[in-house]
Amino acid sequence: MGIGDNLKDAAEATGKRIGEAVDDAKERVSDRVDEAKADSDVRRAEAERDATKAKNEYKEKLRD
């Protein structure tokens, strides 16, 4: 194996490692986006629950 082959192998290994790092970064970002969306869904559901509870309590007071 010559110097050229060694350089080629090193370049290929470096390229592969960079590609893996980019894929890992994309996955981490995607995970964070999914987590933020889930948190948002929970907050929306809690707000809807609280609004429904408040409405029902108000209606109950009107009946009294």
N, C-alpha and C positions, 0 to 999 in steps of 0.2 A: 504494500500500500504506500502510495506516495503522499507528499504533502497536500497535493490537490484533493485527494480522496479524503484525507483527514479534515480538511477545511470544509469540504462538501458535507461530510457527516456531521460536523459541528454545527454548520449552518442549518441543516435539516432538523437536528435536535433542538436548536434554539427556536426555530420557527414553530416546531410542534409545541414546545413549552409555552411560547407566547400565545398560540392558539388556545391552549388549555386555560391559560390565565384569563384570556378574554371571555371564554365560555363560562368560567367560574364567576367572573364579575357580572356577566349578564344574568346568571342564575341568582346571584345574591340580590341584584336590583329587582328582579322579578319577584323574589320572595318578599322583599320589603314592600313592594307595591301590593302584593296579595294581602300582606298583613295589615297595611293601611286601609285597604278596601274592607277587610273583615271588621276592623275596628269601627270604621264608618258605618257599616251595616248594623253593628251592635248598637252604636249610639242612636241611629235612626229608629231602630226597633224599640229601644228604651224610651225615646221621646214619644213615639206613638203610643206605647203602653201608658206612659204618664198622662198623656193628653186624654186618652180614653178613660182612665181612672178619674181624672178631674171632671170630665164631662158627666160620667155616671154619678159621681158624688153631687154635682150641681143638680142633676135631674132628681136625685133622691131628696135633696133639700126642698126642691119645688113641690114634691109630693107631700111633704109634711105640713 
